[in-house]
Amino acid sequence: MTTTSTAAATYWEPLWSEGRRYRQLDDTENQLLEDHLGPGRARPALDIGSGDGALARRLAQLGYRTTGIDCSPTAIALAATQDPGPGIVPVWQRMDITTDDLGTLPEPAYAVITCRLVYRWIDDKAAFLNRVRHLLAPGGTFWVVTEIAGRRPATDPLQNLGITPAQAELLTAGWSAVHTADLDVLRYYALRP
Protein backbone atom coordinates (compact mmCIF):
# COMPACT_ATOMS: atom_id res chain seq x y z
CA MET A 1 0.00 0.00 0.00
CA THR A 2 1.20 3.50 -0.85
CA THR A 3 1.68 5.98 1.95
CA THR A 4 1.74 9.52 0.65
CA SER A 5 4.07 11.97 2.36
CA THR A 6 1.87 14.31 4.33
CA ALA A 7 4.27 17.26 4.01
CA ALA A 8 4.14 17.35 0.21
CA ALA A 9 0.41 16.65 0.02
CA THR A 10 -0.32 19.23 2.73
CA TYR A 11 1.44 21.89 0.66
CA TRP A 12 0.21 21.03 -2.84
CA GLU A 13 -3.34 19.81 -2.22
CA PRO A 14 -4.81 23.19 -1.17
CA LEU A 15 -3.23 24.90 -4.18
CA TRP A 16 -4.78 22.44 -6.64
CA SER A 17 -8.14 22.29 -4.84
CA GLU A 18 -8.40 26.11 -4.83
CA GLY A 19 -8.01 26.14 -8.62
CA ARG A 20 -4.35 27.07 -8.96
CA ARG A 21 -2.96 26.24 -12.40
CA TYR A 22 0.60 26.30 -13.58
CA ARG A 23 2.47 27.19 -16.76
CA GLN A 24 0.98 25.28 -19.68
CA LEU A 25 2.96 23.52 -22.40
CA ASP A 26 3.48 25.72 -25.45
CA ASP A 27 4.54 24.98 -29.03
CA THR A 28 8.24 25.61 -28.31
CA GLU A 29 8.26 23.27 -25.34
CA ASN A 30 6.33 20.61 -27.25
CA GLN A 31 8.88 20.80 -30.07
CA LEU A 32 11.82 20.49 -27.65
CA LEU A 33 10.14 17.50 -26.05
CA GLU A 34 9.59 15.82 -29.40
CA ASP A 35 13.13 16.58 -30.59
CA HIS A 36 14.80 15.15 -27.47
CA LEU A 37 12.51 12.19 -26.73
CA GLY A 38 11.30 11.13 -30.16
CA PRO A 39 8.48 8.66 -30.79
CA GLY A 40 7.42 6.49 -27.89
CA ARG A 41 6.85 3.22 -29.78
CA ALA A 42 4.82 1.97 -26.77
CA ARG A 43 7.77 2.30 -24.38
CA PRO A 44 6.89 3.27 -20.77
CA ALA A 45 7.12 6.87 -19.56
CA LEU A 46 6.68 8.31 -16.08
CA ASP A 47 5.66 11.92 -15.46
CA ILE A 48 6.60 12.98 -11.90
CA GLY A 49 4.41 15.70 -10.42
CA SER A 50 1.95 15.42 -13.29
CA GLY A 51 -0.47 18.06 -12.00
CA ASP A 52 -3.32 18.46 -14.47
CA GLY A 53 -1.75 15.82 -16.72
CA ALA A 54 -0.80 17.98 -19.73
CA LEU A 55 2.73 16.59 -20.06
CA ALA A 56 1.63 12.99 -19.45
CA ARG A 57 -1.01 13.35 -22.18
CA ARG A 58 1.61 14.82 -24.54
CA LEU A 59 3.90 11.85 -23.89
CA ALA A 60 0.99 9.52 -24.64
CA GLN A 61 0.35 11.41 -27.89
CA LEU A 62 3.99 10.76 -28.81
CA GLY A 63 3.31 7.05 -28.38
CA TYR A 64 4.55 6.36 -24.84
CA ARG A 65 2.66 4.17 -22.36
CA THR A 66 2.44 6.91 -19.80
CA THR A 67 1.93 6.98 -16.04
CA GLY A 68 1.37 10.34 -14.35
CA ILE A 69 1.98 10.61 -10.62
CA ASP A 70 1.25 13.43 -8.20
CA CYS A 71 0.92 13.69 -4.42
CA SER A 72 -2.25 15.81 -4.73
CA PRO A 73 -5.51 13.85 -5.04
CA THR A 74 -7.15 16.91 -6.62
CA ALA A 75 -4.44 17.12 -9.30
CA ILE A 76 -4.83 13.41 -10.10
CA ALA A 77 -8.63 13.78 -10.27
CA LEU A 78 -8.27 16.80 -12.58
CA ALA A 79 -5.84 14.92 -14.85
CA ALA A 80 -8.23 11.96 -15.05
CA THR A 81 -11.13 14.19 -16.18
CA GLN A 82 -9.25 15.65 -19.17
CA ASP A 83 -9.92 14.11 -22.57
CA PRO A 84 -6.57 12.73 -23.75
CA GLY A 85 -7.76 12.04 -27.29
CA PRO A 86 -8.61 8.86 -29.17
CA GLY A 87 -6.57 5.81 -28.21
CA ILE A 88 -4.59 7.69 -25.54
CA VAL A 89 -5.01 6.32 -22.04
CA PRO A 90 -2.49 7.55 -19.45
CA VAL A 91 -2.51 5.86 -16.04
CA TRP A 92 -2.95 8.23 -13.09
CA GLN A 93 -1.60 7.39 -9.64
CA ARG A 94 -1.50 9.34 -6.41
CA MET A 95 2.07 9.03 -5.19
CA ASP A 96 4.87 11.01 -3.57
CA ILE A 97 7.98 10.05 -5.53
CA THR A 98 10.24 11.07 -2.64
CA THR A 99 8.77 8.73 -0.01
CA ASP A 100 6.40 6.14 -1.45
CA ASP A 101 7.27 2.57 -2.43
CA LEU A 102 8.52 2.59 -6.04
CA GLY A 103 7.27 -0.99 -6.37
CA THR A 104 3.70 0.32 -6.56
CA LEU A 105 4.37 1.83 -9.99
CA PRO A 106 2.99 -0.12 -12.97
CA GLU A 107 6.44 -0.59 -14.56
CA PRO A 108 9.79 -1.58 -13.01
CA ALA A 109 11.67 0.81 -15.34
CA TYR A 110 10.86 3.67 -17.72
CA ALA A 111 12.36 4.72 -21.05
CA VAL A 112 11.47 8.33 -20.23
CA ILE A 113 11.00 10.01 -16.88
CA THR A 114 9.84 13.62 -16.87
CA CYS A 115 9.93 16.16 -14.09
CA ARG A 116 8.43 19.50 -15.17
CA LEU A 117 8.47 22.42 -12.71
CA VAL A 118 8.99 19.99 -9.81
CA TYR A 119 12.75 19.62 -9.23
CA ARG A 120 13.06 23.02 -7.56
CA TRP A 121 10.58 21.90 -4.86
CA ILE A 122 12.33 18.64 -3.94
CA ASP A 123 14.02 18.96 -0.54
CA ASP A 124 16.51 16.08 -0.78
CA LYS A 125 17.59 16.38 -4.38
CA ALA A 126 20.36 13.75 -4.13
CA ALA A 127 17.95 11.11 -2.80
CA PHE A 128 15.39 12.07 -5.45
CA LEU A 129 17.95 11.68 -8.24
CA ASN A 130 18.94 8.25 -6.88
CA ARG A 131 15.27 7.17 -7.03
CA VAL A 132 15.01 8.44 -10.62
CA ARG A 133 18.17 6.58 -11.65
CA HIS A 134 16.73 3.41 -10.08
CA LEU A 135 13.61 3.76 -12.27
CA LEU A 136 15.26 4.83 -15.53
CA ALA A 137 15.75 2.06 -18.08
CA PRO A 138 19.20 1.64 -19.67
CA GLY A 139 19.50 4.16 -22.49
CA GLY A 140 16.53 6.12 -21.15
CA THR A 141 16.10 9.87 -20.80
CA PHE A 142 15.39 11.94 -17.71
CA TRP A 143 13.65 15.14 -18.93
CA VAL A 144 13.70 18.00 -16.43
CA VAL A 145 12.17 21.44 -16.88
CA THR A 146 13.00 23.90 -14.13
CA GLU A 147 13.34 27.59 -13.51
CA ILE A 148 16.84 28.98 -13.03
CA ALA A 149 17.28 31.44 -10.15
CA GLY A 150 18.12 35.01 -11.09
CA ARG A 151 16.57 35.03 -14.55
CA ARG A 152 13.64 37.20 -13.54
CA PRO A 153 14.07 40.99 -13.19
CA ALA A 154 15.59 42.07 -9.86
CA THR A 155 12.28 43.75 -8.97
CA ASP A 156 10.30 40.51 -9.39
CA PRO A 157 9.50 39.00 -5.96
CA LEU A 158 9.96 35.52 -7.53
CA GLN A 159 13.45 36.34 -8.82
CA ASN A 160 15.10 33.60 -6.73
CA LEU A 161 12.39 30.97 -7.31
CA GLY A 162 14.51 28.72 -9.50
CA ILE A 163 17.39 26.37 -8.81
CA THR A 164 20.85 27.62 -7.91
CA PRO A 165 24.03 26.82 -9.87
CA ALA A 166 24.94 24.24 -7.18
CA GLN A 167 21.53 22.56 -7.55
CA ALA A 168 21.95 22.54 -11.34
CA GLU A 169 25.39 20.97 -10.95
CA LEU A 170 23.96 18.26 -8.68
CA LEU A 171 21.23 17.59 -11.27
CA THR A 172 23.68 17.14 -14.15
CA ALA A 173 26.45 15.22 -12.33
CA GLY A 174 27.00 11.58 -13.23
CA TRP A 175 25.09 11.44 -16.52
CA SER A 176 26.87 10.31 -19.70
CA ALA A 177 24.98 12.84 -21.82
CA VAL A 178 23.57 16.20 -20.79
CA HIS A 179 21.69 18.33 -23.31
CA THR A 180 20.15 21.65 -22.34
CA ALA A 181 18.02 24.34 -23.93
CA ASP A 182 16.89 27.65 -22.49
CA LEU A 183 13.53 29.35 -22.84
CA ASP A 184 12.97 32.58 -20.89
CA VAL A 185 13.33 31.70 -17.17
CA LEU A 186 13.30 27.95 -17.78
CA ARG A 187 16.04 25.46 -18.62
CA TYR A 188 15.31 22.10 -20.23
CA TYR A 189 17.56 19.15 -19.47
CA ALA A 190 17.72 15.85 -21.35
CA LEU A 191 19.86 13.58 -19.16
CA ARG A 192 21.00 10.10 -20.17
CA PRO A 193 22.84 7.47 -18.09
C-alpha positions in Angstrom: 0.0 0.0 0.0 1.2 3.5 -0.8 1.7 6.0 1.9 1.7 9.5 0.6 4.1 12.0 2.4 1.9 14.3 4.3 4.3 17.3 4.0 4.1 17.3 0.2 0.4 16.6 0.0 -0.3 19.2 2.7 1.4 21.9 0.7 0.2 21.0 -2.8 -3.3 19.8 -2.2 -4.8 23.2 -1.2 -3.2 24.9 -4.2 -4.8 22.4 -6.6 -8.1 22.3 -4.8 -8.4 26.1 -4.8 -8.0 26.1 -8.6 -4.4 27.1 -9.0 -3.0 26.2 -12.4 0.6 26.3 -13.6 2.5 27.2 -16.8 1.0 25.3 -19.7 3.0 23.5 -22.4 3.5 25.7 -25.4 4.5 25.0 -29.0 8.2 25.6 -28.3 8.3 23.3 -25.3 6.3 20.6 -27.2 8.9 20.8 -30.1 11.8 20.5 -27.6 10.1 17.5 -26.0 9.6 15.8 -29.4 13.1 16.6 -30.6 14.8 15.1 -27.5 12.5 12.2 -26.7 11.3 11.1 -30.2 8.5 8.7 -30.8 7.4 6.5 -27.9 6.8 3.2 -29.8 4.8 2.0 -26.8 7.8 2.3 -24.4 6.9 3.3 -20.8 7.1 6.9 -19.6 6.7 8.3 -16.1 5.7 11.9 -15.5 6.6 13.0 -11.9 4.4 15.7 -10.4 2.0 15.4 -13.3 -0.5 18.1 -12.0 -3.3 18.5 -14.5 -1.7 15.8 -16.7 -0.8 18.0 -19.7 2.7 16.6 -20.1 1.6 13.0 -19.5 -1.0 13.4 -22.2 1.6 14.8 -24.5 3.9 11.8 -23.9 1.0 9.5 -24.6 0.4 11.4 -27.9 4.0 10.8 -28.8 3.3 7.0 -28.4 4.6 6.4 -24.8 2.7 4.2 -22.4 2.4 6.9 -19.8 1.9 7.0 -16.0 1.4 10.3 -14.4 2.0 10.6 -10.6 1.2 13.4 -8.2 0.9 13.7 -4.4 -2.3 15.8 -4.7 -5.5 13.9 -5.0 -7.2 16.9 -6.6 -4.4 17.1 -9.3 -4.8 13.4 -10.1 -8.6 13.8 -10.3 -8.3 16.8 -12.6 -5.8 14.9 -14.8 -8.2 12.0 -15.1 -11.1 14.2 -16.2 -9.2 15.7 -19.2 -9.9 14.1 -22.6 -6.6 12.7 -23.8 -7.8 12.0 -27.3 -8.6 8.9 -29.2 -6.6 5.8 -28.2 -4.6 7.7 -25.5 -5.0 6.3 -22.0 -2.5 7.5 -19.4 -2.5 5.9 -16.0 -3.0 8.2 -13.1 -1.6 7.4 -9.6 -1.5 9.3 -6.4 2.1 9.0 -5.2 4.9 11.0 -3.6 8.0 10.1 -5.5 10.2 11.1 -2.6 8.8 8.7 0.0 6.4 6.1 -1.4 7.3 2.6 -2.4 8.5 2.6 -6.0 7.3 -1.0 -6.4 3.7 0.3 -6.6 4.4 1.8 -10.0 3.0 -0.1 -13.0 6.4 -0.6 -14.6 9.8 -1.6 -13.0 11.7 0.8 -15.3 10.9 3.7 -17.7 12.4 4.7 -21.1 11.5 8.3 -20.2 11.0 10.0 -16.9 9.8 13.6 -16.9 9.9 16.2 -14.1 8.4 19.5 -15.2 8.5 22.4 -12.7 9.0 20.0 -9.8 12.8 19.6 -9.2 13.1 23.0 -7.6 10.6 21.9 -4.9 12.3 18.6 -3.9 14.0 19.0 -0.5 16.5 16.1 -0.8 17.6 16.4 -4.4 20.4 13.8 -4.1 17.9 11.1 -2.8 15.4 12.1 -5.5 18.0 11.7 -8.2 18.9 8.2 -6.9 15.3 7.2 -7.0 15.0 8.4 -10.6 18.2 6.6 -11.6 16.7 3.4 -10.1 13.6 3.8 -12.3 15.3 4.8 -15.5 15.8 2.1 -18.1 19.2 1.6 -19.7 19.5 4.2 -22.5 16.5 6.1 -21.1 16.1 9.9 -20.8 15.4 11.9 -17.7 13.7 15.1 -18.9 13.7 18.0 -16.4 12.2 21.4 -16.9 13.0 23.9 -14.1 13.3 27.6 -13.5 16.8 29.0 -13.0 17.3 31.4 -10.2 18.1 35.0 -11.1 16.6 35.0 -14.6 13.6 37.2 -13.5 14.1 41.0 -13.2 15.6 42.1 -9.9 12.3 43.7 -9.0 10.3 40.5 -9.4 9.5 39.0 -6.0 10.0 35.5 -7.5 13.5 36.3 -8.8 15.1 33.6 -6.7 12.4 31.0 -7.3 14.5 28.7 -9.5 17.4 26.4 -8.8 20.9 27.6 -7.9 24.0 26.8 -9.9 24.9 24.2 -7.2 21.5 22.6 -7.5 21.9 22.5 -11.3 25.4 21.0 -10.9 24.0 18.3 -8.7 21.2 17.6 -11.3 23.7 17.1 -14.1 26.5 15.2 -12.3 27.0 11.6 -13.2 25.1 11.4 -16.5 26.9 10.3 -19.7 25.0 12.8 -21.8 23.6 16.2 -20.8 21.7 18.3 -23.3 20.2 21.7 -22.3 18.0 24.3 -23.9 16.9 27.6 -22.5 13.5 29.3 -22.8 13.0 32.6 -20.9 13.3 31.7 -17.2 13.3 27.9 -17.8 16.0 25.5 -18.6 15.3 22.1 -20.2 17.6 19.1 -19.5 17.7 15.9 -21.4 19.9 13.6 -19.2 21.0 10.1 -20.2 22.8 7.5 -18.1 
